[in-house]
Amino acid sequence: MKVLFDTRRIQKLGRVALSEQLLRNAGLEEGDQVDIYFDAITKRIIIEPAAQVAEQVASQNLASGRKA
């Protein structure tokens, strides 16, 4: 499901600043690593927590008895 948070202008060097609310909802913080994918068919850019980080979070959740 797509949810529109904001519309941003692309800055010099191709940068796009993500809002604090978007990062919070995605469970991301400053300094977190993300994987960036490009779907050539749909022309969509996909940003996900880095696979390594996602595995660590899942392991922590399992260790604490929480569901992922």
C-alpha positions as CSV (number, residue, x, y, z in Angstrom):
1,M,0.0,0.0,0.0
2,K,1.4,3.4,-1.0
3,V,1.1,6.3,1.5
4,L,2.1,9.8,0.4
5,F,4.1,11.6,3.1
6,D,5.4,14.6,1.3
7,T,6.6,15.9,-2.0
8,R,10.3,16.9,-2.1
9,R,12.5,18.5,-4.7
10,I,15.7,16.7,-5.8
11,Q,18.7,18.7,-4.5
12,K,22.2,19.1,-6.0
13,L,24.1,15.9,-6.2
14,G,20.8,14.0,-6.5
15,R,20.0,14.2,-2.9
16,V,16.5,13.9,-1.4
17,A,15.9,14.7,2.3
18,L,13.5,12.3,4.0
19,S,11.2,13.7,6.7
20,E,11.6,12.8,10.3
21,Q,8.1,11.4,10.3
22,L,8.8,9.2,7.4
23,L,12.0,7.9,8.9
24,R,10.2,7.2,12.2
25,N,7.4,5.3,10.5
26,A,10.0,3.3,8.6
27,G,11.8,2.5,11.8
28,L,15.0,4.3,10.6
29,E,17.3,6.6,12.4
30,E,20.2,8.8,11.5
31,G,23.2,6.6,10.8
32,D,21.2,3.5,9.9
33,Q,22.2,1.7,6.7
34,V,19.7,1.2,3.9
35,D,19.7,-0.7,0.7
36,I,18.5,1.2,-2.3
37,Y,16.9,-0.6,-5.3
38,F,15.7,0.6,-8.6
39,D,12.9,-1.3,-10.4
40,A,13.5,-0.6,-14.1
41,I,10.0,-1.8,-15.1
42,T,8.0,0.4,-12.8
43,K,10.7,3.2,-12.5
44,R,10.4,3.0,-8.7
45,I,13.1,3.6,-6.2
46,I,12.9,1.3,-3.2
47,I,14.7,2.1,0.1
48,E,14.8,-0.7,2.7
49,P,16.7,-1.2,5.9
50,A,20.0,-2.9,5.0
51,A,19.6,-6.7,4.9
52,Q,22.3,-7.1,7.6
53,V,20.5,-4.6,9.9
54,A,17.1,-6.2,9.3
55,E,18.5,-9.6,10.3
56,Q,19.9,-8.2,13.5
57,V,16.6,-6.6,14.4
58,A,14.8,-9.9,13.7
59,S,17.3,-11.8,15.9
60,Q,16.8,-9.3,18.7
61,N,13.1,-9.6,18.5
62,L,13.3,-13.4,18.6
63,A,15.7,-13.2,21.6
64,S,13.3,-11.0,23.4
65,G,10.2,-13.1,22.5
66,R,8.7,-10.4,20.2
67,K,7.3,-11.2,16.8
68,A,8.9,-9.5,13.8
